[in-house]
């Protein structure tokens, strides 16, 4: 794909952020849009954010469940970045109008205590790089109309990133099998979904290792202090103004996000 076309697509996505008006699926309009093109378009947006003063505070992994991979007809996850302005405090209502079409996903977030760079990162090295984990609710969003996305659309759109709310109870990894950590997701006090850590690529730690190794192929490393969202443990759920969502993780704690009316 021509470099100017990539730049035009990145500009259209940035304009969708500004106007809160989604655009038509990129993969419908640009038949030849491949994964390399999509990541290049993502990178152009990241550079624009950095030029405007944004700070990268972490990364997210998407498409980690078998169901989502089959739906998207892919055999691997994708990734995006977490900017500093994507983090919301638990005790402050999140403005729904900051997003286009938000959904929530419960995740076990990692906070790194040291840098981690691939390729060649093992799961042992990934675990050793983690300082602690936190319960998290990711707010995913799409600048693509009606969530009519394919793999190229979501990668170009920063892996459908929107925001994140982190719980305030850090937990060490010692003697804890994250694959077996159960989660109950409540919407407005009603149990909406259940899941377990193993939904994220078989293990959140496998997801972290995959991210470090894949970023390494792009010449990027993970930094100490950064947050990594390794993938949702349930299906994403749509958000309405005034909603309250809580994720309870066995042995890891809980996190709540309240959306403004």
Secondary structure, DSSP 8 states (H G I E B T S, - for coil): --HHHHHHHHHHHHHHHHH---B--HHHH-TT--HHHHHHHHHHHHHHHHHTT--EEEEEEE--SHHHHHHHT-SS-EEEEEEGGGEE-TTS-B-GGGSSS-EEEEEEEEEESS-B--SS--HHHHHHTEEEEEEEEEEE--SBGGG---HHHHHHTGGG--EEEE-S--B--TT--GGG-EEEEEETTEEEEEEEGGGTTTSHHHHHHHHHHHHHHTT--B-TT-EEE---SS--EE--TT-EEEEEETTTEEEEEEB--
